[in-house]
Amino acid sequence: MAMSLAANGRTAVSLLYTDNLKGFVLAVISSAFIGSSFIVKKKGLKRAGKSGPRASAGGYTYLLEPLWWVGMVTMVVGEIANFVAYMFAPAVLVTPLGALSIIVSAVLAHFLLKEKLPKMGVLGCVLCIVGSTVIVLHAPDERSLTSVDEIWELAIQPAFLLYTASAIAVVLVLMLHCAPRYGQTNIMVYIGICSIIGSLTVMSIKAIGIAIKLTLEGISQVAYYQTWIFAMIAITCIITQLNYLNMALDTFNTAVVSPIYYALFTSLTILASAIMFKDYSGQSASSIASEICGLITVLSGTTILHSTREPDPPITDGPIAASSGCHHQKLPEAIIFIVVAGLFIIVGVSSHMLMLPVISLQEATVQVDLYSPLSPKTSSHILGNGELWKQKDDDGLSLDYVTIVRHDYFS
């Protein structure tokens, strides 16, 4: 019986390890395709700009450029791979690996677009790789879910409902109050909206991905109404997220938008996943601390890599140019603010998860035989008055003790 349980345990661990490996490989492939798509699309935009109005000036000649469509197809393939990665691995593992697309883009731009990659940029790439490696090595295992109904139960638990309500409230305030007044001057308004919505997007996409995975395995999830609710939430969140991300990119410098968006989006996604799927439940303190250090390393590398980029050329036509040319915020202050905020968020979640009940060492180990001999150093007795008394063998024996012997000891 014990051997059968041990074998089943090893099989479960092996399956979880295999799923995490699949998610890791798909996330890396996704980053490679997405990072390459930026370069291919940019070359297509440059080629299209020679024969008509540039996209920055409101032109659409790039739609007739085959190279731009090759870049779009490459990006779609990368996004599909990223979507499938969420089926197998937790968001804590998949989301931070998105930083690898920045490395691919920077390296390819150095060779194909002749954009110089300085030494600090190389350092940023190395930090992203090191941080991603640490995250992969200490990533938690994916929970085994058998139906969309189980995911729904996780989504309606009080902690995640509180997070969702708080996220929607903050987004509404940013949309209705802050965006009309400060959207053109404060970079955190648009990025805050698309980052908060983005964390909900990932959770709904992950739910849909698990539903598709189970359906392909023969357990159809189409009949569950929860599947379609997750699908509608995902579509709504994606449209909102892309809309405000485009507004941020049109208003502010890409070199400033990209690292702040990546830092805030990644931090909030990890927070949402930790609350909904309890990714850190049962993990040791050292593993959680290692993942936090890995995430901070990735954020630092992303910041350094983007800070060494040459700024995008300003838009010279259209009303956006007047507002975007004079309202760029400085990179260091914004990055420090968002990294510190993300750090406090993750540390708070980790501290909360550490307080959750975990299996103690005595419960996790196999129980010893009831009739195993006592330690030669210590023996237990019960006094005549019913109190438990422990003594060392080298101490003198008590005069009033009663030794309890099991009736079936000699049977």
Secondary structure by P-SEA (a helix, b strand, c coil): caaaaaaaaaaaaaaaaaaaaaaaaaaaaaaaaaaaaaaaaaaaaaaaaacccccccccccccccaaaaaaaaaaaaaaaaaaaaaacccccccccccaaaaaaaaaaaaccccccccaaaaaaaaaaaaaaaaaaabbbbbcccccaaaaaaaaacaaaaaaaaaaaaaaaaaacccccccccccaaaaaaaaaaaaaaaaaaaaaaaaaaaaaaacccccccaaaaaaaaaaaaaaaaaaaaaaaaaacccaaaaaaaaaaaaaaaaaaaaaaaccccccccaaaaaaaaaaaaaaaaaaaaaaaaccccccccccaaaaaaaccccccaaaaaaaaaaaaaaaaaaaaaaaaccccccccccccccccccccccbbbbbcccbbbbbbccccccccbbbbbbbccccc
